[in-house]
Amino acid sequence: MDADEIVQEDEPGPVAAVTRDRSRALPARVRVEDQSTSVPASDAPDPEGGRNPDNDWLLRGV
């Protein structure tokens, strides 16, 4: 870099100032009772889709 070159730093715009101010405070606390779901979870779907993957070798030659 030459001595004649001046490097200017960008000033933070209004968006950067808002983001910086917002990240200075923690969000409100959430009680453990409020974190649980009120609807029971359903069973996971069958990963094999109802077929037997051990018998796939039978279908390879068809």
C-alpha positions, 0 to 999 in steps of 0.5 A: 500500500502506498503512503498516498492511499488513505483507507477510510473505514465505513461508519456503521449505518442505522441498521448496524446500530439497531442490531448492536443495541438489540444484542446488548440485552438478553430476551425475557426468561421463559419458565420451564412449565411454558416450554413443554408442549401441550399436544402429544407427539405422534409416532415417527413414520415408518422409515422403510415405508412398509416394505422389508429392506432385507428382501430388496435383493429379490427384486434386483433381477426383475 
